[in-house]
Amino acid sequence: MTVQEVCDIVEQLAPRGLAYSWDRCGLHTGDPDDEVRCVLVALTVTREAFNAARRARAQMIVAHHPLIWEPKKTLRADDPHTKLCLDIAEAGIACYGAHTNLDVVPGGVNTAIADRLKLCDTSPLLPVDQAQQVKLVTFVPATHLAQVRDAVCKAGAGAIGDYAHCSFSAPGTGTFLPNEKSDPFSGKRFVVNEEPELRFEVLVTKARLAPVIAALKAVHPYEEVAYDLVVLENYDASIGLGVKGHLDRGMTLGVFSRFVRKALGARFVRVAGSLDTRVHSVGVLGGSGGGEIAKMPSSLDVLVTGDVDYHD
């Protein structure tokens, strides 16, 4: 497949719109039209990851951390990171980063950690603005309702909890007056036409809106597609930063820390708190989660995260 097709697959799982505004996720090197036969997956695009990609004859690296964070002011080869970027580009290897979008999406980084820790009854740990929802409203002839609904729902709309393809439709009458440049699906030019239509409504997370609108326009029979976007106070309950859940059976913090070390394959863990404390309710936040400690729910017994600064 092509580089772009690999990017599209990643973004089906973790849409770029779910990333924080300060993030740098996306394609950093490579031609979207280049062919891909082998992909290397890495946490960070280091010199070692680049060498591994060359040994594997990979045409693409998909990483969690973006290759380029701060914009490059020069392309000097005596800077180690710039030299790495130049070597990757010269080798024709595409680099794609899925960062905070993979942190907040269900099935992402934190879900994987929670699964390793065998947490039960999991749900998002902290709310994020990216989970805000929009109501998409459009108007479609009854003959095409099913294909419009199928297209927009497959693109990411209409998901409520464990249910998919959730929508609503109601009959009404649409009017339009086509001019000499128009090519109407139904009706006549130069007269006001009245056509029976269905008002079709569906919820979509704001971050998934772009592919949903593209899918709508691709299958809608009308030359000009009329639609409304209504921003809601609703939030997608499945999207959030981190994951919380509970252990099947409680244990002390000391026993839990050894369990975490083994479950995650870590060489060591750092623990804050009395090792005799009973642990049942667990929060998971991959990466540097120390800065979020003040926001943690009071119901948590322990937070598992990748990095905590001294003052946190």
C-alpha positions in Angstrom: 0.0 0.0 0.0 1.0 3.6 0.0 2.3 5.8 2.8 -1.0 7.7 2.8 -3.0 4.5 3.1 -0.9 3.5 6.2 -1.6 7.0 7.7 -5.3 6.6 7.0 -5.4 3.3 8.8 -3.7 4.8 11.9 -6.0 7.7 11.8 -9.1 5.4 11.7 -7.9 4.3 15.2 -6.7 7.6 16.4 -8.0 10.6 14.4 -5.6 13.5 14.3 -8.4 15.8 15.5 -8.2 14.1 18.9 -4.6 15.4 19.4 -4.0 18.4 21.6 -3.6 21.7 19.7 0.1 21.9 20.8 0.9 18.4 19.5 3.0 17.7 16.3 1.4 14.4 15.2 1.2 13.3 11.5 3.5 12.6 8.7 6.9 14.2 9.2 9.0 12.8 6.3 8.3 10.9 3.1 6.0 11.1 0.1 2.4 10.1 0.7 2.3 8.3 -2.7 5.4 6.1 -2.0 4.9 2.4 -1.8 5.1 0.6 1.6 5.8 -3.1 2.1 7.4 -3.0 5.5 6.7 -0.8 8.6 8.8 -0.4 11.7 6.8 0.5 14.9 8.7 2.4 17.6 8.1 4.5 20.7 10.6 7.2 19.5 12.4 7.7 16.2 16.0 7.5 17.5 19.2 6.7 15.6 18.8 3.1 16.7 15.2 2.9 15.4 16.4 4.4 12.0 19.2 1.7 11.8 16.6 -1.0 12.7 14.3 0.3 9.9 17.2 0.1 7.4 18.1 -3.4 8.5 14.5 -4.5 8.1 14.3 -2.7 4.7 11.3 -0.8 6.0 9.9 2.0 4.0 8.1 3.6 6.9 8.3 4.2 10.7 5.2 4.6 12.7 6.1 6.1 16.2 4.3 7.4 19.2 6.5 10.4 19.6 6.7 12.9 16.7 10.1 13.0 14.8 10.1 16.8 14.7 8.8 18.7 17.7 10.3 22.2 17.5 10.5 23.7 13.9 14.0 23.4 12.4 15.6 26.8 11.8 18.6 25.3 10.0 19.4 22.0 8.3 23.0 21.7 9.7 24.4 18.2 9.7 26.5 18.9 12.8 23.3 18.9 15.0 22.6 15.2 15.9 18.8 15.4 15.6 18.9 17.4 12.4 21.4 14.9 11.0 19.0 12.1 11.9 16.1 13.8 10.1 18.3 14.4 7.0 19.5 10.7 7.0 15.9 9.5 7.3 14.8 11.8 4.4 17.8 10.7 2.3 17.0 7.1 2.9 13.4 7.7 1.6 11.8 6.5 4.8 8.5 8.0 5.8 8.0 8.8 9.5 4.5 9.1 11.0 3.8 10.1 14.7 0.5 9.3 16.5 1.0 11.0 19.9 -1.7 12.6 22.1 -4.4 11.4 19.8 -3.3 7.8 20.7 -3.3 8.8 24.4 -7.0 9.8 24.5 -8.7 7.4 22.1 -10.3 4.2 23.3 -8.0 1.2 22.3 -4.9 3.4 22.5 -1.8 3.6 24.7 -3.7 3.7 28.0 -6.1 0.9 27.1 -3.0 -1.3 26.3 -1.5 -0.5 29.7 -4.8 -1.1 31.5 -5.1 -4.5 29.8 -1.6 -5.5 30.9 -2.6 -4.6 34.5 -5.8 -6.6 34.1 -8.0 -3.7 35.2 -11.8 -4.3 35.3 -14.7 -1.9 34.5 -12.4 0.6 32.7 -13.4 4.1 31.6 -11.6 7.3 30.7 -9.7 8.9 33.6 -9.8 12.6 32.7 -12.1 14.5 30.3 -10.7 16.2 27.2 -12.2 19.0 25.1 -11.5 16.9 21.9 -14.4 14.7 22.9 -17.0 17.4 22.3 -19.7 16.3 20.0 -21.5 17.8 17.0 -24.9 17.1 15.6 -24.8 16.7 11.8 -28.1 17.4 10.1 -28.7 16.9 6.4 -31.6 16.4 4.0 -31.8 13.4 1.7 -34.4 11.7 -0.6 -35.7 8.5 0.9 -34.2 6.5 -1.9 -30.7 7.4 -0.7 -31.1 7.5 3.1 -29.6 4.1 3.7 -26.4 4.7 1.7 -25.9 8.2 3.3 -26.4 6.7 6.8 -24.1 3.8 6.1 -21.3 6.1 4.7 -21.3 8.6 7.5 -21.5 6.0 10.2 -18.6 4.0 8.7 -16.6 7.3 8.7 -17.1 7.7 12.4 -20.5 9.1 13.1 -23.4 7.6 15.0 -21.5 5.8 17.8 -23.1 6.0 21.3 -21.5 3.7 23.8 -21.7 0.1 22.7 -24.1 1.0 19.8 -23.2 2.0 16.2 -25.2 3.5 13.4 -27.3 5.6 15.8 -29.3 8.2 13.9 -32.8 9.8 13.5 -34.8 10.7 10.4 -38.1 12.4 9.9 -40.1 13.4 6.7 -40.4 17.0 5.4 -40.4 19.1 2.2 -37.4 20.8 0.7 -37.5 23.6 -1.8 -35.0 24.8 -4.4 -34.8 26.9 -7.6 -32.1 25.6 -10.0 -30.4 28.2 -12.4 -29.0 27.6 -15.9 -25.7 26.3 -14.5 -27.3 23.7 -12.3 -27.7 19.9 -12.9 -30.4 19.0 -10.3 -30.9 15.4 -9.2 -34.7 16.0 -9.4 -37.0 18.8 -10.3 -36.8 21.4 -13.1 -34.7 24.4 -13.8 -36.0 28.0 -13.4 -38.9 27.0 -11.2 -39.3 26.6 -7.4 -39.4 22.8 -6.8 -40.9 21.1 -3.8 -39.5 17.7 -3.1 -40.2 15.2 -0.3 -37.1 14.6 1.8 -36.0 13.1 5.0 -34.2 15.1 7.7 -31.3 12.9 8.8 -29.6 13.6 12.1 -26.5 11.9 13.6 -24.0 12.6 16.4 -20.3 12.8 15.6 -17.3 13.6 17.8 -15.9 17.0 16.6 -12.5 15.4 16.0 -14.0 12.9 13.5 -16.0 15.5 11.6 -13.8 16.0 8.6 -14.0 12.3 7.3 -17.7 12.2 8.1 -18.4 15.3 6.0 -16.2 13.9 3.2 -18.2 10.7 3.2 -21.5 12.5 3.2 -20.6 14.5 0.1 -19.2 11.5 -1.7 -22.5 9.5 -1.6 -25.2 12.2 -1.4 -27.1 12.4 -4.7 -27.5 16.2 -4.7 -25.2 18.5 -6.6 -25.2 20.9 -3.6 -25.4 19.1 -0.3 -27.2 21.1 2.4 -26.2 20.3 6.0 -26.1 21.8 9.5 -23.4 21.4 12.1 -24.7 22.1 15.7 -22.1 22.2 18.4 -23.4 20.4 21.5 -22.5 20.4 25.2 -22.4 16.6 24.9 -19.1 14.8 25.2 -18.1 11.4 23.9 -17.9 9.3 27.1 -15.5 6.8 25.5 -12.7 9.5 24.9 -10.5 10.8 27.6 -6.9 11.1 28.9 -5.9 8.0 30.7 -7.9 5.0 31.9 -9.3 4.1 35.3 -10.5 0.8 36.6 -10.1 -1.6 39.5 -8.2 -4.8 40.3 -10.1 -8.0 40.5 -8.7 -8.4 44.0 -7.1 -5.7 46.2 -3.4 -5.9 47.2 -0.9 -3.7 49.1 1.0 -1.0 47.2 4.2 -3.0 47.6 2.8 -6.1 46.0 1.1 -4.0 43.3 4.4 -2.2 42.4 6.0 -5.6 41.8 3.0 -6.7 39.8 3.3 -3.5 37.6 7.0 -4.1 37.1 6.4 -7.6 35.9 3.3 -6.9 33.8 4.9 -4.0 31.9 8.4 -5.5 31.6 10.0 -2.6 33.4 13.5 -2.8 34.8 12.3 -0.8 37.9 9.4 1.2 39.2 9.4 4.3 41.5 6.8 4.3 44.3 5.4 7.2 46.3 3.4 6.2 49.4 3.3 3.6 52.1 3.9 0.1 50.7 1.3 -1.2 53.1 -1.5 0.9 51.6 -4.3 -1.3 50.1 -4.8 -0.8 46.4 -8.0 -1.5 44.5 -8.9 1.5 42.3 -6.2 2.2 39.7 -5.6 5.1 37.3 -3.3 4.7 34.3 -1.7 7.5 32.3 1.1 6.6 29.9 3.9 9.1 29.4 4.5 12.1 31.6 1.4 12.1 33.8 2.8 13.8 36.9 1.4 17.2 35.9 -2.1 15.8 36.0 -1.9 14.6 39.6 -4.0 17.5 41.0 -6.8 16.5 38.6 -7.0 12.9 39.7 -10.4 11.6 41.0 -10.4 11.2 44.8 -11.6 7.6 44.4 -8.2 6.5 43.0 -5.9 4.5 45.3 -2.9 4.7 43.0 -1.8 6.3 39.7 0.5 4.4 37.3 2.3 6.8 35.0 5.5 7.0 33.0 7.2 10.1 34.5 6.7 12.3 37.6 8.7 15.5 38.2 10.2 16.1 41.6 7.7 18.8 42.8 4.7 16.8 41.5 
